Amino acid sequence: MELIFDLLCHADFSGRLRKSKATPGLSAFSATVESIRDLNPAGTLLLDAGDHFSVNLWGGLPVVKAANLMGTDVMTLGNHEFDRGSAFLEECIAACEFPVLCANIHYKDGTPIQGTLPYVILERQGVKFGVLGIGTEYTPYMVEKSAFAPFAVSSAVEAARRYIPEMRAQGAEVVIALTHCPFYIEEDGGISGEMWDFLKDIPPVDICIGGHIPGDYAGIVKDTCVIKAGFAGESLGHVRLAFDTETRKITSRECQILLTDWEREGRPDIAAYARSVTDPFEPYFNEPLSQAEETWVLKLARETKLGDFLADAMRHGGQTELAYMNATSACGMIEPGVVTRETITLVSGYNDPVCVGEISGEQLYALMELVYEPERFGNNAALLISGFHVEVDHTKPSPQKVLQLTLPDGTPIDPQRMYSVATSAYMASGGNDTSEIAGKIKWRQLDLRYHDAVAAYCKTMEVLQVEDYPRFKETGTPENDNSPF
């Protein structure tokens, strides 16, 4: 007899319960899940590849309840699960009505994170599915340092080599690597990056699921279904397996990406729940701040007016000479029309406290060289800057790419002078693997969060503008640019 199984997967939902210009919301996304599950209720699994709990406004527990309502079967931890420290993380895990996995991130003494398992074996229609949970090894560089302080990361490959045979020995007939690891789609259709390197070095698995960055992919690589989908609920990965109960083998496999229908409503209880959580915040989202007359679109690897504006807001909030922030904390676009609080939340994902300190000109040069080191740039992309200009030659070897730093009036940055600087708490802690510089600066955290800083800056102008543009003079293109947008 042949059985059909539908494996649904997504990553980086990031608490997007509310429908907006940038996301379809919980109700529509759950309707996509139900459209498959309704056709095969006994043979469907919903797998979450992480970055789910950490939310700016409504917090983690409402998001966990949403995952419970959707019928999530298993989840692995993403890097942003660690953003708010161990107590928050364990409270969220305890509220999950499904197994939460993490085979390669643990407490520094080696004990597992409370409530997690390295893997789980789920049974559907007499067939056993072994699911291994893997977090990106880059997690320590993507989380504010104090929040990740209790934890450590070990080798994902070593974890897989240990647990995949163990799952097989316990009867797993279908093995799934549920990872929060990025991979990149090359121009020729091939893939590269952390998840691909992981997949090449582990015992064979039937399905390997990635996450962490935008971009959808579904393909079969050497009999393994490789898939990544679901960023902010805009899509859903779908693997369909045919399984022969006599031979106990997979007889066919296919994978595809399902796009969420933004106009579709999910189950009434899910739609009502999403409204109950998000409706109280509508006055906040709808507060008018300013006007926009141009379309500004953010690019992670290149200077844009939107990036410059967000860095200016950081500098304005910190009342400093300079500012920098990671481009990966921003996204999307600002379009002509009224700029509201919602606009700000859609282009700036993380509402960190603003930190201020003093940086020497020499340290600023070193920071910019760090940014353009190829491996680091591949993981993090560019910085958004305010108060200074950069001339960089990408054709030169690292660390000799930064030719000159100047103030906006052309005055060279003095290596011996100290400059006041603002950034986010994440970057002040050495985020994006910049602790070599950030760790030498004495930072002071302000009683000001970034979204409030941007809102206050918007209110200083009737129409949004960036006076100091462009700030980068670039020769060539950055090495190892993996930016999805």
C-alpha positions in Angstrom: 0.0 0.0 0.0 1.2 3.5 -0.8 0.8 6.3 1.8 1.1 10.0 0.9 2.6 12.4 3.4 2.6 16.2 3.2 5.4 17.9 5.1 4.9 21.7 5.5 7.7 23.9 6.7 8.4 27.6 7.3 10.9 29.8 9.1 11.2 33.3 10.4 7.5 34.0 11.0 8.8 36.4 13.7 5.4 36.9 15.3 3.8 38.5 12.3 0.2 37.9 13.6 -1.1 41.2 12.1 -1.7 41.8 8.4 0.2 44.7 7.0 1.7 46.0 3.8 4.6 43.7 4.4 3.0 40.5 5.7 -0.2 38.6 5.2 -0.7 37.9 8.9 -1.5 34.8 10.9 -5.0 34.2 9.5 -4.0 34.1 5.8 -0.9 32.2 6.5 -2.7 29.5 8.6 -5.3 29.2 5.7 -2.4 28.0 3.5 -1.5 25.4 6.0 -5.1 24.3 6.3 -5.5 24.0 2.6 -3.1 21.1 2.6 -3.9 19.6 6.0 -7.6 19.5 5.1 -6.8 17.2 2.2 -4.6 14.9 4.2 -5.2 15.3 7.9 -3.6 12.0 9.0 -0.5 12.5 6.8 0.4 16.1 7.3 3.2 17.5 9.5 3.9 21.3 10.2 7.5 22.0 10.9 8.8 25.4 12.2 12.5 26.2 11.5 12.7 29.0 14.1 12.8 32.7 14.6 9.3 32.7 16.0 9.2 34.0 19.6 11.0 37.4 19.6 8.4 40.1 18.9 8.5 43.9 19.6 5.0 44.6 20.8 2.9 41.6 21.8 5.7 39.4 23.1 6.5 35.7 22.9 3.7 33.9 24.6 0.9 35.2 22.2 3.1 34.0 19.4 3.5 30.6 21.0 -0.3 30.3 21.4 -0.6 31.1 17.6 1.8 28.3 16.8 -0.3 26.0 19.0 -3.5 27.0 17.3 -2.0 26.4 13.9 -1.2 22.8 14.9 2.6 23.0 14.8 4.1 19.6 15.2 7.7 20.5 15.9 10.0 23.5 16.0 13.7 24.1 16.1 15.3 27.2 17.7 16.4 30.1 15.6 18.9 32.8 16.6 16.2 35.3 17.6 14.7 32.9 20.1 17.7 34.0 22.2 17.3 37.7 21.9 15.7 38.2 25.3 17.7 35.8 27.4 17.2 32.5 29.0 14.2 33.2 31.2 12.1 34.5 28.3 13.3 31.6 26.1 12.4 28.9 28.6 9.0 30.5 29.4 8.1 30.3 25.7 9.4 26.8 25.3 7.3 25.7 28.3 4.1 27.1 26.7 4.7 25.1 23.4 2.3 22.2 22.9 4.8 20.6 20.6 8.4 19.4 20.8 11.1 22.2 20.6 14.4 21.0 19.3 18.0 22.1 19.5 20.9 19.6 19.1 23.8 22.0 18.9 23.1 25.0 21.2 23.2 24.4 24.9 24.2 25.9 28.2 27.9 26.5 28.6 28.2 23.5 31.0 26.9 21.3 28.2 23.4 20.7 29.6 20.5 21.1 27.2 18.3 24.2 27.1 15.4 23.5 29.4 12.5 22.0 27.5 14.4 21.1 24.4 15.4 17.8 22.8 18.0 17.2 20.1 15.5 15.3 18.0 12.1 13.7 18.1 10.5 10.8 16.4 6.9 11.4 15.3 4.6 8.7 14.0 2.0 9.1 11.3 0.0 6.3 9.9 2.5 3.7 11.2 5.5 5.5 9.7 8.2 7.0 11.9 9.6 10.4 11.1 12.9 11.4 12.8 13.3 15.2 13.1 16.7 16.6 14.1 16.8 20.3 15.2 19.9 22.4 14.3 20.6 26.1 15.0 22.9 28.2 12.9 26.5 28.2 14.3 26.5 32.0 13.7 23.9 32.5 16.5 26.4 34.1 19.0 27.1 36.9 16.5 23.4 37.5 15.8 22.3 38.0 19.4 23.0 40.7 21.9 26.0 39.5 23.9 24.5 39.5 27.4 21.4 37.7 26.2 23.5 34.8 24.8 26.0 34.8 27.6 24.7 31.6 29.3 24.8 29.6 26.0 27.3 28.0 23.7 27.2 26.5 20.2 28.8 23.2 19.2 29.3 21.6 15.8 26.1 21.0 13.8 27.9 18.4 11.7 29.0 16.5 14.8 25.5 16.6 16.3 24.0 15.2 13.0 26.6 12.5 12.8 25.7 11.4 16.4 21.9 11.7 16.2 21.0 10.7 12.7 22.2 7.1 13.2 20.5 7.1 16.6 17.2 8.1 15.0 17.6 5.4 12.4 18.3 2.8 15.1 15.1 3.8 16.8 13.1 3.1 13.7 13.0 6.4 11.9 12.1 5.6 8.3 12.0 9.3 7.1 14.8 11.5 8.5 14.4 15.3 8.5 17.1 17.9 9.3 15.1 20.9 10.6 17.6 23.7 10.6 17.8 27.4 11.1 20.8 27.6 8.8 21.0 29.9 5.8 21.8 28.8 2.3 22.2 30.9 -0.8 20.9 30.4 -4.3 23.5 30.9 -7.0 23.0 32.3 -10.5 23.2 28.8 -12.0 20.6 27.5 -9.6 23.0 25.8 -7.3 23.1 26.4 -3.6 25.9 27.4 -1.1 26.3 28.5 2.4 26.1 27.1 5.9 23.2 24.7 5.4 24.7 23.3 2.2 28.1 22.8 3.9 26.3 21.0 6.7 24.3 18.8 4.3 27.4 17.7 2.5 29.1 16.4 5.6 26.4 14.5 7.4 24.7 11.1 7.0 22.0 11.1 4.3 18.7 12.7 5.2 15.4 12.7 3.3 14.5 16.3 3.9 16.7 19.3 4.8 15.0 22.5 5.8 16.7 25.8 6.0 15.9 29.3 7.4 17.3 32.5 8.7 17.2 34.6 5.6 14.6 35.7 3.0 14.2 33.8 -0.2 12.3 30.7 -1.2 13.9 27.5 -2.6 12.6 24.0 -3.3 14.7 21.3 -5.0 15.8 17.7 -4.9 19.6 17.3 -4.4 20.9 13.7 -4.5 17.5 12.3 -3.3 17.2 14.9 -0.5 14.4 17.4 -0.6 16.1 20.8 0.1 13.7 23.6 1.0 13.4 27.0 2.6 10.3 29.2 2.8 8.0 31.1 5.0 9.8 34.4 5.8 7.2 36.6 7.6 4.4 34.1 6.5 4.6 35.0 2.9 5.1 31.4 1.7 5.0 27.8 2.9 7.3 25.0 1.9 5.6 21.8 0.9 7.3 18.4 0.5 5.1 15.5 -0.7 6.4 11.9 -0.1 4.9 8.7 -1.3 5.8 5.8 1.0 5.4 2.1 0.2 4.3 0.2 3.4 5.6 -3.2 2.0 9.1 -2.1 1.1 9.2 0.6 3.8 10.8 3.0 1.4 10.0 6.4 -0.1 8.9 5.7 -3.7 8.6 9.3 -4.9 9.3 12.8 -3.6 8.6 16.3 -4.7 8.8 19.7 -3.2 7.4 23.1 -4.0 6.7 26.6 -2.6 3.1 27.6 -1.8 2.5 31.4 -1.8 0.2 32.7 0.8 -3.1 34.2 -0.5 -3.2 37.5 1.4 -6.9 37.8 1.0 -7.8 34.4 2.3 -9.2 34.0 5.9 -8.1 31.2 8.1 -10.2 29.4 10.6 -12.6 31.7 12.6 -10.9 30.9 15.9 -7.4 31.8 14.5 -8.6 35.0 12.8 -10.4 36.1 16.0 -7.3 35.3 18.1 -5.0 37.3 15.9 -7.4 40.3 16.1 -7.6 40.0 19.9 -3.8 40.3 20.2 -3.2 43.0 17.6 -6.2 45.3 17.7 -5.2 47.0 21.0 -2.1 48.3 19.1 -3.9 49.9 16.2 -3.8 53.4 17.7 0.0 53.0 18.0 0.4 51.8 14.4 -1.8 54.5 13.0 -0.1 57.5 14.7 1.0 59.9 11.9 4.6 61.1 12.0 5.5 62.8 8.8 5.1 62.6 5.0 7.2 60.9 2.3 7.4 62.2 -1.3 9.8 59.5 -2.6 10.0 55.7 -2.6 13.0 54.6 -0.6 13.9 50.9 -0.9 16.5 49.3 1.4 19.4 47.3 0.0 21.6 45.3 2.4 24.8 45.5 0.5 24.5 49.0 -1.0 23.8 52.5 0.3 20.2 53.7 0.0 18.4 56.8 1.2 16.3 54.6 3.5 19.5 53.2 5.1 21.0 56.6 5.5 17.7 57.9 7.0 17.6 55.1 9.6 21.2 55.8 10.6 20.5 59.5 10.9 17.6 58.7 13.3 20.1 56.7 15.4 22.5 59.6 15.5 19.7 62.1 16.2 18.4 59.9 19.1 21.9 59.6 20.6 22.8 63.2 20.0 26.2 62.1 18.7 28.6 63.1 15.9 28.5 59.6 14.3 26.2 56.6 14.1 26.3 53.1 12.7 23.9 50.2 12.7 23.6 46.8 11.0 21.7 46.8 7.7 20.2 43.4 8.6 18.1 45.1 11.3 16.3 47.0 8.5 14.2 46.0 5.4 11.4 47.0 3.1 10.6 50.4 1.8 8.9 53.7 2.5 6.4 54.8 -0.1 5.0 58.3 -0.8 2.2 59.2 1.6 1.7 59.5 5.3 4.5 58.0 7.4 3.1 56.3 10.5 4.4 54.3 13.4 3.5 51.2 11.3 5.8 52.5 8.6 8.7 52.6 11.1 8.1 49.1 12.4 8.0 47.7 8.9 11.4 49.1 7.9 13.1 48.5 11.2 12.6 45.1 12.7 14.3 45.3 16.0 13.5 47.8 18.7 16.8 47.8 20.6 17.8 50.4 23.2 20.1 53.1 21.7 23.7 53.1 23.1 26.3 55.9 23.0 30.0 55.9 23.4 33.2 57.3 22.0 35.1 55.8 19.1 38.6 56.8 17.8 39.2 57.5 14.2 41.6 54.5 14.2 38.8 52.3 15.5 36.4 53.5 13.0 38.8 52.6 10.2 39.2 49.2 11.7 35.4 48.7 12.0 34.8 49.5 8.4 37.6 47.1 7.3 36.0 44.4 9.5 32.7 44.9 7.7 34.2 44.3 4.3 36.2 41.2 5.2 34.6 38.7 2.7 33.4 36.0 5.1 32.0 38.6 7.5 30.3 40.5 4.7 28.8 37.3 3.4 27.2 36.7 6.8 26.1 40.3 7.6 26.2 42.6 4.6 26.9 46.3 5.1 26.5 48.9 7.8 24.2 51.9 7.7 26.2 55.0 8.7 25.6 58.6 9.6 27.9 61.6 10.2 30.8 60.3 8.0 31.7 59.2 4.5 33.5 56.1 3.3 35.6 55.6 0.2 36.1 51.8 -0.4 37.8 49.8 -3.2 36.3 46.3 -3.3 38.9 45.2 -5.8 41.7 45.4 -3.1 42.4 42.6 -0.7 41.1 42.7 2.9 42.0 44.6 5.1 43.1 47.2 2.6 39.7 48.1 1.1 38.9 51.3 3.0 40.8 54.1 1.3 39.4 57.1 3.2 37.0 58.2 5.9 35.8 61.8 6.1 33.3 64.0 7.7 30.5 65.2 5.5 32.4 68.5 4.8 35.4 66.5 3.5 37.5 66.8 6.6 39.5 63.5 7.0 38.6 61.4 10.0 41.5 61.9 12.4 42.8 58.4 13.6 43.8 60.0 16.9 40.7 61.9 17.7 37.7 60.6 19.7 34.2 60.9 18.2 30.9 60.4 19.9 28.9 57.6 18.3 25.5 55.9 18.6 24.4 52.4 17.8 22.0 49.7 18.9 22.5 47.6 22.0 23.0 44.6 19.7 25.8 46.2 17.8 27.3 47.7 21.0 27.6 44.1 22.3 29.6 43.2 19.2 26.8 42.0 17.0 27.6 41.0 13.4 30.9 39.7 14.7 32.3 43.2 15.4 33.3 42.7 19.1 36.9 43.2 18.1 36.0 46.9 18.0 32.8 47.3 19.9 34.3 45.5 22.9 36.9 48.3 23.3 34.3 51.1 23.5 32.7 52.1 26.8 29.0 52.2 25.9 26.2 53.8 27.8 22.7 52.6 27.2 20.1 55.3 26.9 16.5 55.2 28.1 15.4 55.3 24.5 14.5 52.6 22.1 15.2 52.7 18.4 11.6 52.9 17.1 10.9 55.9 19.4 14.1 57.5 18.2 13.0 57.1 14.5 9.5 58.4 15.4 11.0 61.4 17.1 13.3 62.1 14.2 10.4 61.8 11.7 8.5 64.5 13.7 11.3 67.0 13.2 10.5 67.3 9.5 7.3 67.8 7.5 8.7 65.6 4.6 11.3 62.9 5.1 14.6 63.8 3.6 18.3 62.8 3.6 20.5 65.8 3.1 23.8 64.1 3.2 23.7 61.7 0.3 25.6 59.8 -1.0 28.0 58.8 1.8 29.8 55.9 0.0 32.2 56.1 -2.9 32.7 52.5 -4.0 34.9 50.9 -6.6 33.8 47.5 -7.7 31.3 45.4 -5.8 31.6 43.7 -2.4 33.2 40.3 -2.2 30.9 37.4 -1.1 27.7 39.4 -1.4 24.9 37.0 -0.3 22.3 39.7 0.2 18.8 38.5 -0.6 17.6 42.1 -1.3 
